[in-house]
Amino acid sequence: SWGDLPVGTFGDTPYTGEEEDIDLSAFNLQPAEETDEEIIEENPAEQEEEEPRARAGTPTLRKMRAHFTAEAEWERILRRDATFTPKFRSRQRSIFQRQGEITVERYLEQARANPGGWQRVAGDDLAAELFPLSGWEDMFDATTARVREASFAASATEATVAITGRQFVMTQVARETLELLDDAHYAFVNESTQGLLARELGAGLEAGESIDQMALRIGKTFGTRKASSQRIARTEVANAVQSAQVQGYAQTGVVERKMWNT
C-alpha cells in the first residue's frame, strides 16, 4: 500500500489523473594526504601573489559547495519531477490514446474488407502491419520532445548559473544529445508497443475471437500502454536531466568532475 512506502520517494505521488490528455486527432574532491617526506619552502613573493586569487575564488567555491550538497540536490530532483514529469506523462498518454485509435481503425477496415483473410495472419505480422514502427515521428516531436527539451534546458541552465551565473547556451552538441534521446525514446516505446500488440493479437487469433472481440483486445492493449506512461515519463525526464547536467557543467569550464549524491 502507499502507506508502506518510505516518505519522500517517488512512489508516494501516484498518478491522480488530474492532467488532461492532449488532443492528437490531427496526427495520423578528496584532498591529498600531507606527508613529512618532503618539505618545500614557500616563496613569500609567490604566496602574496596567490592569496588574492584564493580570496577571489572563495565565493565561487562556497556557492559550489552549497549547490552540491545532498539535501540541495534532492530538493532539485523533487522540483524537476513535479515540474516536468506530469507534463511528459500527459503527452505520452495522449500518444498511446491516438495510436490506439488509429490501430483499431486500421484493423476494422482490413478485417471487414476481408473477413476470413485476417484470421490466417500470424500475430507478429498483423501487429507489424497495423502498427508500423515508423510514421509516428510528428506526433512525438509535437509532444514529448518539447517537454524533454524544456527539462534539458532548465537543468543545464541550473548547472551553469550555479557555477558561473550565466545562462546555458544550446550548442550543436546539446541539440545532438537531445536528438539521440528523442530517437531512443521513440524506438523503445514503439518497439515495446508492437511487441505487446503482437502477443495480444496472437492470443486472440488462437482463441478464434471475432472481429469485434479483436478490436476490443487492441483497445485494451493501448490502455495497458497508457498505464505505463508514468514510468516512461520519469525515466525520460531523468535521462534528459542527467545529460543536461553533464553538458551544463562542461560548459562552465570550471568543473573537473561530477560527484553523485546517493
Rosetta constraint file for C-alpha pairs under 8 A:
AtomPair CA 1 CA 5 HARMONIC 7.28 0.50
AtomPair CA 2 CA 11 HARMONIC 7.46 0.50
AtomPair CA 2 CA 12 HARMONIC 6.27 0.50
AtomPair CA 5 CA 9 HARMONIC 7.46 0.50
AtomPair CA 5 CA 11 HARMONIC 6.95 0.50
AtomPair CA 5 CA 12 HARMONIC 6.91 0.50
AtomPair CA 6 CA 12 HARMONIC 7.96 0.50
AtomPair CA 7 CA 12 HARMONIC 6.99 0.50
AtomPair CA 8 CA 12 HARMONIC 7.03 0.50
AtomPair CA 10 CA 14 HARMONIC 7.94 0.50
AtomPair CA 15 CA 230 HARMONIC 7.01 0.50
AtomPair CA 19 CA 86 HARMONIC 7.06 0.50
AtomPair CA 19 CA 87 HARMONIC 7.72 0.50
AtomPair CA 19 CA 90 HARMONIC 6.03 0.50
AtomPair CA 20 CA 90 HARMONIC 6.52 0.50
AtomPair CA 21 CA 90 HARMONIC 5.38 0.50
AtomPair CA 21 CA 91 HARMONIC 6.49 0.50
AtomPair CA 21 CA 93 HARMONIC 6.58 0.50
AtomPair CA 21 CA 94 HARMONIC 5.18 0.50
AtomPair CA 22 CA 90 HARMONIC 6.95 0.50
AtomPair CA 22 CA 91 HARMONIC 5.99 0.50
AtomPair CA 22 CA 94 HARMONIC 5.30 0.50
AtomPair CA 23 CA 94 HARMONIC 6.78 0.50
AtomPair CA 24 CA 94 HARMONIC 6.71 0.50
AtomPair CA 24 CA 95 HARMONIC 7.08 0.50
AtomPair CA 24 CA 98 HARMONIC 6.12 0.50
AtomPair CA 24 CA 139 HARMONIC 7.38 0.50
AtomPair CA 25 CA 98 HARMONIC 6.60 0.50
AtomPair CA 27 CA 98 HARMONIC 7.90 0.50
AtomPair CA 27 CA 138 HARMONIC 7.39 0.50
AtomPair CA 27 CA 139 HARMONIC 6.06 0.50
AtomPair CA 28 CA 102 HARMONIC 7.02 0.50
AtomPair CA 28 CA 136 HARMONIC 7.42 0.50
AtomPair CA 28 CA 139 HARMONIC 7.92 0.50
AtomPair CA 42 CA 46 HARMONIC 7.43 0.50
AtomPair CA 42 CA 47 HARMONIC 6.85 0.50
AtomPair CA 43 CA 47 HARMONIC 6.14 0.50
AtomPair CA 44 CA 48 HARMONIC 6.16 0.50
AtomPair CA 45 CA 49 HARMONIC 6.38 0.50
AtomPair CA 46 CA 50 HARMONIC 6.22 0.50
AtomPair CA 47 CA 51 HARMONIC 6.19 0.50
AtomPair CA 48 CA 52 HARMONIC 7.44 0.50
AtomPair CA 49 CA 53 HARMONIC 7.44 0.50
AtomPair CA 50 CA 54 HARMONIC 6.34 0.50
AtomPair CA 51 CA 55 HARMONIC 6.22 0.50
AtomPair CA 52 CA 56 HARMONIC 6.02 0.50
AtomPair CA 53 CA 57 HARMONIC 6.17 0.50
AtomPair CA 54 CA 58 HARMONIC 6.29 0.50
AtomPair CA 57 CA 61 HARMONIC 6.28 0.50
AtomPair CA 58 CA 62 HARMONIC 6.09 0.50
AtomPair CA 59 CA 63 HARMONIC 6.08 0.50
AtomPair CA 60 CA 64 HARMONIC 6.08 0.50
AtomPair CA 60 CA 163 HARMONIC 6.80 0.50
AtomPair CA 60 CA 164 HARMONIC 7.86 0.50
AtomPair CA 61 CA 65 HARMONIC 6.12 0.50
AtomPair CA 62 CA 66 HARMONIC 6.20 0.50
AtomPair CA 63 CA 67 HARMONIC 6.13 0.50
AtomPair CA 63 CA 162 HARMONIC 6.99 0.50
AtomPair CA 63 CA 163 HARMONIC 7.13 0.50
AtomPair CA 64 CA 68 HARMONIC 6.16 0.50
AtomPair CA 64 CA 162 HARMONIC 6.91 0.50
AtomPair CA 64 CA 163 HARMONIC 6.21 0.50
AtomPair CA 65 CA 69 HARMONIC 6.53 0.50
AtomPair CA 66 CA 72 HARMONIC 7.41 0.50
AtomPair CA 67 CA 72 HARMONIC 6.24 0.50
AtomPair CA 67 CA 73 HARMONIC 7.29 0.50
AtomPair CA 67 CA 162 HARMONIC 6.77 0.50
AtomPair CA 68 CA 72 HARMONIC 6.75 0.50
AtomPair CA 68 CA 73 HARMONIC 6.54 0.50
AtomPair CA 69 CA 73 HARMONIC 6.29 0.50
AtomPair CA 69 CA 261 HARMONIC 7.64 0.50
AtomPair CA 70 CA 74 HARMONIC 6.11 0.50
AtomPair CA 70 CA 261 HARMONIC 5.43 0.50
AtomPair CA 70 CA 262 HARMONIC 7.55 0.50
AtomPair CA 71 CA 75 HARMONIC 6.32 0.50
AtomPair CA 72 CA 76 HARMONIC 6.35 0.50
AtomPair CA 73 CA 77 HARMONIC 6.19 0.50
AtomPair CA 73 CA 261 HARMONIC 7.57 0.50
AtomPair CA 74 CA 78 HARMONIC 6.30 0.50
AtomPair CA 75 CA 79 HARMONIC 6.14 0.50
AtomPair CA 76 CA 80 HARMONIC 6.02 0.50
AtomPair CA 77 CA 81 HARMONIC 6.05 0.50
AtomPair CA 78 CA 82 HARMONIC 6.11 0.50
AtomPair CA 79 CA 83 HARMONIC 6.14 0.50
AtomPair CA 80 CA 84 HARMONIC 5.95 0.50
AtomPair CA 80 CA 85 HARMONIC 7.63 0.50
AtomPair CA 80 CA 151 HARMONIC 7.64 0.50
AtomPair CA 81 CA 85 HARMONIC 5.19 0.50
AtomPair CA 81 CA 86 HARMONIC 7.81 0.50
AtomPair CA 81 CA 234 HARMONIC 7.35 0.50
AtomPair CA 81 CA 237 HARMONIC 7.74 0.50
AtomPair CA 82 CA 86 HARMONIC 6.79 0.50
AtomPair CA 83 CA 87 HARMONIC 7.46 0.50
AtomPair CA 84 CA 88 HARMONIC 6.21 0.50
AtomPair CA 84 CA 147 HARMONIC 6.83 0.50
AtomPair CA 84 CA 151 HARMONIC 6.41 0.50
AtomPair CA 84 CA 237 HARMONIC 6.97 0.50
AtomPair CA 85 CA 89 HARMONIC 5.95 0.50
AtomPair CA 85 CA 230 HARMONIC 7.71 0.50
AtomPair CA 85 CA 233 HARMONIC 5.53 0.50
AtomPair CA 85 CA 234 HARMONIC 5.74 0.50
AtomPair CA 85 CA 237 HARMONIC 6.44 0.50
AtomPair CA 86 CA 90 HARMONIC 6.05 0.50
AtomPair CA 86 CA 230 HARMONIC 7.90 0.50
AtomPair CA 86 CA 233 HARMONIC 7.62 0.50
AtomPair CA 87 CA 91 HARMONIC 6.38 0.50
AtomPair CA 87 CA 147 HARMONIC 6.90 0.50
AtomPair CA 88 CA 92 HARMONIC 6.09 0.50
AtomPair CA 88 CA 143 HARMONIC 7.86 0.50
AtomPair CA 88 CA 144 HARMONIC 5.65 0.50
AtomPair CA 88 CA 147 HARMONIC 5.97 0.50
AtomPair CA 88 CA 148 HARMONIC 7.64 0.50
AtomPair CA 88 CA 233 HARMONIC 5.38 0.50
AtomPair CA 88 CA 237 HARMONIC 7.71 0.50
AtomPair CA 89 CA 93 HARMONIC 6.11 0.50
AtomPair CA 89 CA 229 HARMONIC 5.27 0.50
AtomPair CA 89 CA 230 HARMONIC 5.46 0.50
AtomPair CA 89 CA 232 HARMONIC 7.43 0.50
AtomPair CA 89 CA 233 HARMONIC 5.05 0.50
AtomPair CA 90 CA 94 HARMONIC 6.33 0.50
AtomPair CA 90 CA 229 HARMONIC 7.77 0.50
AtomPair CA 91 CA 95 HARMONIC 6.26 0.50
AtomPair CA 91 CA 143 HARMONIC 5.66 0.50
AtomPair CA 91 CA 144 HARMONIC 5.90 0.50
AtomPair CA 92 CA 96 HARMONIC 6.41 0.50
AtomPair CA 92 CA 143 HARMONIC 7.70 0.50
AtomPair CA 92 CA 144 HARMONIC 6.53 0.50
AtomPair CA 92 CA 226 HARMONIC 7.47 0.50
AtomPair CA 92 CA 229 HARMONIC 5.81 0.50
AtomPair CA 92 CA 233 HARMONIC 7.43 0.50
AtomPair CA 93 CA 97 HARMONIC 6.11 0.50
AtomPair CA 93 CA 226 HARMONIC 4.99 0.50
AtomPair CA 93 CA 227 HARMONIC 7.86 0.50
AtomPair CA 93 CA 229 HARMONIC 5.85 0.50
AtomPair CA 94 CA 98 HARMONIC 6.19 0.50
AtomPair CA 95 CA 99 HARMONIC 6.02 0.50
AtomPair CA 95 CA 139 HARMONIC 7.01 0.50
AtomPair CA 95 CA 140 HARMONIC 7.40 0.50
AtomPair CA 96 CA 100 HARMONIC 5.98 0.50
AtomPair CA 96 CA 222 HARMONIC 6.05 0.50
AtomPair CA 96 CA 223 HARMONIC 7.78 0.50
AtomPair CA 96 CA 225 HARMONIC 6.56 0.50
AtomPair CA 96 CA 226 HARMONIC 5.82 0.50
AtomPair CA 97 CA 101 HARMONIC 6.40 0.50
AtomPair CA 97 CA 222 HARMONIC 6.83 0.50
AtomPair CA 97 CA 223 HARMONIC 7.60 0.50
AtomPair CA 97 CA 226 HARMONIC 7.18 0.50
AtomPair CA 98 CA 102 HARMONIC 6.23 0.50
AtomPair CA 99 CA 103 HARMONIC 6.07 0.50
AtomPair CA 99 CA 222 HARMONIC 7.72 0.50
AtomPair CA 100 CA 104 HARMONIC 6.11 0.50
AtomPair CA 100 CA 218 HARMONIC 7.23 0.50
AtomPair CA 100 CA 219 HARMONIC 5.98 0.50
AtomPair CA 100 CA 222 HARMONIC 5.42 0.50
AtomPair CA 101 CA 105 HARMONIC 6.20 0.50
AtomPair CA 101 CA 219 HARMONIC 7.55 0.50
AtomPair CA 102 CA 106 HARMONIC 6.21 0.50
AtomPair CA 103 CA 107 HARMONIC 6.17 0.50
AtomPair CA 103 CA 130 HARMONIC 5.70 0.50
AtomPair CA 103 CA 131 HARMONIC 6.26 0.50
AtomPair CA 103 CA 218 HARMONIC 7.62 0.50
AtomPair CA 104 CA 108 HARMONIC 6.15 0.50
AtomPair CA 104 CA 215 HARMONIC 5.85 0.50
AtomPair CA 104 CA 218 HARMONIC 6.43 0.50
AtomPair CA 104 CA 219 HARMONIC 6.80 0.50
AtomPair CA 105 CA 109 HARMONIC 6.13 0.50
AtomPair CA 106 CA 110 HARMONIC 6.26 0.50
AtomPair CA 106 CA 130 HARMONIC 6.18 0.50
AtomPair CA 107 CA 111 HARMONIC 5.88 0.50
AtomPair CA 107 CA 130 HARMONIC 6.46 0.50
AtomPair CA 107 CA 215 HARMONIC 7.08 0.50
AtomPair CA 108 CA 112 HARMONIC 5.86 0.50
AtomPair CA 108 CA 211 HARMONIC 7.32 0.50
AtomPair CA 108 CA 215 HARMONIC 7.01 0.50
AtomPair CA 109 CA 113 HARMONIC 6.16 0.50
AtomPair CA 110 CA 114 HARMONIC 6.19 0.50
AtomPair CA 110 CA 118 HARMONIC 7.53 0.50
AtomPair CA 111 CA 115 HARMONIC 5.13 0.50
AtomPair CA 111 CA 116 HARMONIC 7.72 0.50
AtomPair CA 111 CA 117 HARMONIC 7.61 0.50
AtomPair CA 111 CA 118 HARMONIC 5.89 0.50
AtomPair CA 111 CA 211 HARMONIC 6.79 0.50
AtomPair CA 112 CA 211 HARMONIC 7.92 0.50
AtomPair CA 114 CA 118 HARMONIC 6.66 0.50
AtomPair CA 115 CA 119 HARMONIC 7.89 0.50
AtomPair CA 116 CA 120 HARMONIC 7.47 0.50
AtomPair CA 117 CA 121 HARMONIC 7.32 0.50
AtomPair CA 118 CA 126 HARMONIC 7.97 0.50
AtomPair CA 119 CA 205 HARMONIC 6.31 0.50
AtomPair CA 119 CA 208 HARMONIC 7.97 0.50
AtomPair CA 121 CA 125 HARMONIC 6.57 0.50
AtomPair CA 121 CA 126 HARMONIC 6.17 0.50
AtomPair CA 122 CA 126 HARMONIC 6.14 0.50
AtomPair CA 122 CA 202 HARMONIC 6.62 0.50
AtomPair CA 123 CA 127 HARMONIC 6.05 0.50
AtomPair CA 123 CA 198 HARMONIC 4.95 0.50
AtomPair CA 123 CA 199 HARMONIC 6.63 0.50
AtomPair CA 123 CA 200 HARMONIC 7.69 0.50
AtomPair CA 123 CA 201 HARMONIC 5.03 0.50
AtomPair CA 123 CA 202 HARMONIC 4.10 0.50
AtomPair CA 123 CA 203 HARMONIC 7.86 0.50
AtomPair CA 123 CA 205 HARMONIC 7.28 0.50
AtomPair CA 124 CA 128 HARMONIC 6.24 0.50
AtomPair CA 124 CA 195 HARMONIC 7.82 0.50
AtomPair CA 124 CA 198 HARMONIC 4.75 0.50
AtomPair CA 124 CA 199 HARMONIC 7.46 0.50
AtomPair CA 124 CA 201 HARMONIC 7.88 0.50
AtomPair CA 124 CA 202 HARMONIC 7.27 0.50
AtomPair CA 125 CA 129 HARMONIC 6.21 0.50
AtomPair CA 125 CA 198 HARMONIC 7.77 0.50
AtomPair CA 126 CA 130 HARMONIC 6.07 0.50
AtomPair CA 126 CA 198 HARMONIC 7.21 0.50
AtomPair CA 126 CA 201 HARMONIC 7.53 0.50
AtomPair CA 127 CA 131 HARMONIC 5.56 0.50
AtomPair CA 127 CA 132 HARMONIC 7.64 0.50
AtomPair CA 127 CA 194 HARMONIC 6.14 0.50
AtomPair CA 127 CA 195 HARMONIC 7.89 0.50
AtomPair CA 127 CA 197 HARMONIC 5.95 0.50
AtomPair CA 127 CA 198 HARMONIC 4.98 0.50
AtomPair CA 127 CA 201 HARMONIC 7.16 0.50
AtomPair CA 128 CA 132 HARMONIC 5.11 0.50
AtomPair CA 128 CA 133 HARMONIC 7.61 0.50
AtomPair CA 128 CA 194 HARMONIC 6.87 0.50
AtomPair CA 128 CA 198 HARMONIC 7.83 0.50
AtomPair CA 131 CA 194 HARMONIC 6.38 0.50
AtomPair CA 132 CA 194 HARMONIC 7.74 0.50
AtomPair CA 133 CA 187 HARMONIC 7.56 0.50
AtomPair CA 133 CA 190 HARMONIC 5.91 0.50
AtomPair CA 133 CA 191 HARMONIC 6.74 0.50
AtomPair CA 133 CA 194 HARMONIC 7.58 0.50
AtomPair CA 136 CA 140 HARMONIC 6.62 0.50
AtomPair CA 137 CA 141 HARMONIC 6.07 0.50
AtomPair CA 137 CA 186 HARMONIC 7.77 0.50
AtomPair CA 138 CA 142 HARMONIC 6.12 0.50
AtomPair CA 139 CA 143 HARMONIC 6.51 0.50
AtomPair CA 140 CA 144 HARMONIC 5.59 0.50
AtomPair CA 140 CA 145 HARMONIC 6.11 0.50
AtomPair CA 140 CA 186 HARMONIC 7.35 0.50
AtomPair CA 141 CA 145 HARMONIC 4.98 0.50
AtomPair CA 141 CA 146 HARMONIC 6.79 0.50
AtomPair CA 142 CA 146 HARMONIC 6.51 0.50
AtomPair CA 143 CA 147 HARMONIC 6.92 0.50
AtomPair CA 144 CA 148 HARMONIC 6.21 0.50
AtomPair CA 145 CA 149 HARMONIC 6.21 0.50
AtomPair CA 145 CA 182 HARMONIC 6.27 0.50
AtomPair CA 146 CA 150 HARMONIC 6.24 0.50
AtomPair CA 147 CA 151 HARMONIC 6.20 0.50
AtomPair CA 148 CA 152 HARMONIC 6.05 0.50
AtomPair CA 148 CA 178 HARMONIC 7.80 0.50
AtomPair CA 148 CA 236 HARMONIC 7.46 0.50
AtomPair CA 148 CA 237 HARMONIC 6.35 0.50
AtomPair CA 148 CA 240 HARMONIC 6.28 0.50
AtomPair CA 149 CA 153 HARMONIC 6.06 0.50
AtomPair CA 149 CA 178 HARMONIC 6.93 0.50
AtomPair CA 149 CA 240 HARMONIC 7.83 0.50
AtomPair CA 150 CA 154 HARMONIC 6.11 0.50
AtomPair CA 151 CA 155 HARMONIC 6.05 0.50
AtomPair CA 151 CA 237 HARMONIC 6.86 0.50
AtomPair CA 151 CA 240 HARMONIC 6.73 0.50
AtomPair CA 151 CA 241 HARMONIC 6.44 0.50
AtomPair CA 152 CA 156 HARMONIC 6.05 0.50
AtomPair CA 152 CA 240 HARMONIC 5.35 0.50
AtomPair CA 152 CA 241 HARMONIC 5.49 0.50
AtomPair CA 152 CA 243 HARMONIC 7.54 0.50
AtomPair CA 152 CA 244 HARMONIC 5.10 0.50
AtomPair CA 153 CA 157 HARMONIC 6.01 0.50
AtomPair CA 153 CA 168 HARMONIC 7.30 0.50
AtomPair CA 153 CA 170 HARMONIC 7.55 0.50
AtomPair CA 153 CA 244 HARMONIC 7.00 0.50
AtomPair CA 154 CA 158 HARMONIC 6.08 0.50
AtomPair CA 155 CA 159 HARMONIC 6.46 0.50
AtomPair CA 155 CA 241 HARMONIC 5.74 0.50
AtomPair CA 155 CA 244 HARMONIC 5.82 0.50
AtomPair CA 155 CA 245 HARMONIC 6.14 0.50
AtomPair CA 155 CA 248 HARMONIC 7.79 0.50
AtomPair CA 156 CA 160 HARMONIC 6.45 0.50
AtomPair CA 156 CA 168 HARMONIC 6.03 0.50
AtomPair CA 156 CA 241 HARMONIC 7.60 0.50
AtomPair CA 156 CA 244 HARMONIC 4.65 0.50
AtomPair CA 156 CA 245 HARMONIC 5.12 0.50
AtomPair CA 156 CA 246 HARMONIC 7.78 0.50
AtomPair CA 156 CA 247 HARMONIC 6.51 0.50
AtomPair CA 156 CA 248 HARMONIC 4.38 0.50
AtomPair CA 156 CA 249 HARMONIC 7.61 0.50
AtomPair CA 157 CA 161 HARMONIC 5.87 0.50
AtomPair CA 157 CA 166 HARMONIC 7.72 0.50
AtomPair CA 157 CA 167 HARMONIC 5.29 0.50
AtomPair CA 157 CA 168 HARMONIC 4.52 0.50
AtomPair CA 157 CA 248 HARMONIC 6.50 0.50
AtomPair CA 158 CA 162 HARMONIC 6.10 0.50
AtomPair CA 158 CA 248 HARMONIC 7.87 0.50
AtomPair CA 159 CA 163 HARMONIC 6.50 0.50
AtomPair CA 159 CA 245 HARMONIC 6.14 0.50
AtomPair CA 159 CA 248 HARMONIC 5.35 0.50
AtomPair CA 159 CA 249 HARMONIC 5.89 0.50
AtomPair CA 160 CA 164 HARMONIC 5.69 0.50
AtomPair CA 160 CA 165 HARMONIC 6.36 0.50
AtomPair CA 160 CA 166 HARMONIC 5.86 0.50
AtomPair CA 160 CA 167 HARMONIC 6.19 0.50
AtomPair CA 160 CA 168 HARMONIC 5.91 0.50
AtomPair CA 160 CA 248 HARMONIC 5.42 0.50
AtomPair CA 160 CA 249 HARMONIC 6.20 0.50
AtomPair CA 160 CA 251 HARMONIC 7.14 0.50
AtomPair CA 160 CA 252 HARMONIC 5.82 0.50
AtomPair CA 161 CA 165 HARMONIC 3.81 0.50
AtomPair CA 161 CA 166 HARMONIC 4.93 0.50
AtomPair CA 161 CA 167 HARMONIC 5.95 0.50
AtomPair CA 161 CA 168 HARMONIC 7.70 0.50
AtomPair CA 163 CA 249 HARMONIC 7.96 0.50
AtomPair CA 163 CA 252 HARMONIC 6.86 0.50
AtomPair CA 163 CA 254 HARMONIC 7.91 0.50
AtomPair CA 164 CA 252 HARMONIC 6.41 0.50
AtomPair CA 168 CA 248 HARMONIC 6.48 0.50
AtomPair CA 168 CA 251 HARMONIC 7.57 0.50
AtomPair CA 170 CA 174 HARMONIC 5.89 0.50
AtomPair CA 170 CA 175 HARMONIC 6.85 0.50
AtomPair CA 171 CA 175 HARMONIC 6.36 0.50
AtomPair CA 172 CA 176 HARMONIC 6.14 0.50
AtomPair CA 173 CA 177 HARMONIC 6.17 0.50
AtomPair CA 174 CA 178 HARMONIC 6.32 0.50
AtomPair CA 174 CA 244 HARMONIC 7.82 0.50
AtomPair CA 174 CA 247 HARMONIC 6.89 0.50
AtomPair CA 175 CA 179 HARMONIC 6.23 0.50
AtomPair CA 176 CA 180 HARMONIC 6.26 0.50
AtomPair CA 177 CA 181 HARMONIC 6.33 0.50
AtomPair CA 177 CA 243 HARMONIC 7.63 0.50
AtomPair CA 178 CA 182 HARMONIC 6.09 0.50
AtomPair CA 178 CA 240 HARMONIC 7.59 0.50
AtomPair CA 179 CA 183 HARMONIC 6.08 0.50
AtomPair CA 180 CA 184 HARMONIC 6.10 0.50
AtomPair CA 181 CA 185 HARMONIC 6.15 0.50
AtomPair CA 181 CA 239 HARMONIC 7.77 0.50
AtomPair CA 181 CA 240 HARMONIC 7.28 0.50
AtomPair CA 182 CA 186 HARMONIC 6.09 0.50
AtomPair CA 183 CA 187 HARMONIC 6.08 0.50
AtomPair CA 184 CA 188 HARMONIC 6.03 0.50
AtomPair CA 185 CA 189 HARMONIC 5.98 0.50
AtomPair CA 185 CA 236 HARMONIC 7.31 0.50
AtomPair CA 186 CA 190 HARMONIC 6.16 0.50
AtomPair CA 187 CA 191 HARMONIC 5.90 0.50
AtomPair CA 188 CA 192 HARMONIC 6.05 0.50
AtomPair CA 189 CA 193 HARMONIC 6.17 0.50
AtomPair CA 190 CA 194 HARMONIC 6.05 0.50
AtomPair CA 191 CA 195 HARMONIC 6.10 0.50
AtomPair CA 192 CA 196 HARMONIC 6.24 0.50
AtomPair CA 193 CA 197 HARMONIC 6.06 0.50
AtomPair CA 193 CA 222 HARMONIC 7.85 0.50
AtomPair CA 193 CA 225 HARMONIC 7.05 0.50
AtomPair CA 194 CA 198 HARMONIC 6.05 0.50
AtomPair CA 195 CA 199 HARMONIC 6.48 0.50
AtomPair CA 196 CA 200 HARMONIC 6.31 0.50
AtomPair CA 196 CA 221 HARMONIC 7.21 0.50
AtomPair CA 197 CA 201 HARMONIC 6.00 0.50
AtomPair CA 197 CA 218 HARMONIC 6.99 0.50
AtomPair CA 197 CA 221 HARMONIC 6.37 0.50
AtomPair CA 198 CA 202 HARMONIC 5.98 0.50
AtomPair CA 199 CA 203 HARMONIC 6.23 0.50
AtomPair CA 200 CA 204 HARMONIC 6.23 0.50
AtomPair CA 200 CA 217 HARMONIC 7.02 0.50
AtomPair CA 200 CA 218 HARMONIC 7.45 0.50
AtomPair CA 200 CA 221 HARMONIC 7.26 0.50
AtomPair CA 201 CA 205 HARMONIC 6.07 0.50
AtomPair CA 201 CA 214 HARMONIC 7.22 0.50
AtomPair CA 201 CA 217 HARMONIC 7.60 0.50
AtomPair CA 201 CA 218 HARMONIC 7.46 0.50
AtomPair CA 202 CA 206 HARMONIC 6.10 0.50
AtomPair CA 203 CA 207 HARMONIC 6.19 0.50
AtomPair CA 204 CA 208 HARMONIC 6.25 0.50
AtomPair CA 204 CA 209 HARMONIC 5.49 0.50
AtomPair CA 204 CA 214 HARMONIC 6.23 0.50
AtomPair CA 204 CA 217 HARMONIC 7.57 0.50
AtomPair CA 205 CA 209 HARMONIC 6.15 0.50
AtomPair CA 209 CA 213 HARMONIC 5.70 0.50
AtomPair CA 209 CA 214 HARMONIC 6.13 0.50
AtomPair CA 210 CA 214 HARMONIC 6.12 0.50
AtomPair CA 211 CA 215 HARMONIC 6.20 0.50
AtomPair CA 212 CA 216 HARMONIC 6.21 0.50
AtomPair CA 213 CA 217 HARMONIC 6.19 0.50
AtomPair CA 214 CA 218 HARMONIC 6.26 0.50
AtomPair CA 215 CA 219 HARMONIC 6.35 0.50
AtomPair CA 216 CA 220 HARMONIC 6.28 0.50
AtomPair CA 217 CA 221 HARMONIC 6.22 0.50
AtomPair CA 218 CA 222 HARMONIC 6.66 0.50
AtomPair CA 219 CA 223 HARMONIC 6.35 0.50
AtomPair CA 220 CA 224 HARMONIC 6.28 0.50
AtomPair CA 221 CA 225 HARMONIC 6.50 0.50
AtomPair CA 222 CA 226 HARMONIC 6.16 0.50
AtomPair CA 223 CA 227 HARMONIC 6.47 0.50
AtomPair CA 224 CA 228 HARMONIC 6.84 0.50
AtomPair CA 225 CA 229 HARMONIC 6.94 0.50
AtomPair CA 228 CA 232 HARMONIC 6.31 0.50
AtomPair CA 229 CA 233 HARMONIC 5.90 0.50
AtomPair CA 230 CA 234 HARMONIC 6.36 0.50
AtomPair CA 231 CA 235 HARMONIC 6.24 0.50
AtomPair CA 232 CA 236 HARMONIC 6.09 0.50
AtomPair CA 233 CA 237 HARMONIC 6.02 0.50
AtomPair CA 234 CA 238 HARMONIC 5.99 0.50
AtomPair CA 235 CA 239 HARMONIC 6.19 0.50
AtomPair CA 236 CA 240 HARMONIC 6.23 0.50
AtomPair CA 237 CA 241 HARMONIC 6.12 0.50
AtomPair CA 238 CA 242 HARMONIC 6.13 0.50
AtomPair CA 239 CA 243 HARMONIC 6.23 0.50
AtomPair CA 240 CA 244 HARMONIC 6.01 0.50
AtomPair CA 241 CA 245 HARMONIC 6.13 0.50
AtomPair CA 242 CA 246 HARMONIC 6.48 0.50
AtomPair CA 243 CA 247 HARMONIC 6.34 0.50
AtomPair CA 244 CA 248 HARMONIC 5.91 0.50
AtomPair CA 245 CA 249 HARMONIC 5.98 0.50
AtomPair CA 246 CA 250 HARMONIC 6.08 0.50
AtomPair CA 247 CA 251 HARMONIC 6.16 0.50
AtomPair CA 248 CA 252 HARMONIC 6.65 0.50
AtomPair CA 249 CA 253 HARMONIC 7.14 0.50
AtomPair CA 249 CA 254 HARMONIC 7.68 0.50
AtomPair CA 249 CA 255 HARMONIC 6.00 0.50
AtomPair CA 250 CA 254 HARMONIC 7.65 0.50
AtomPair CA 250 CA 255 HARMONIC 6.70 0.50
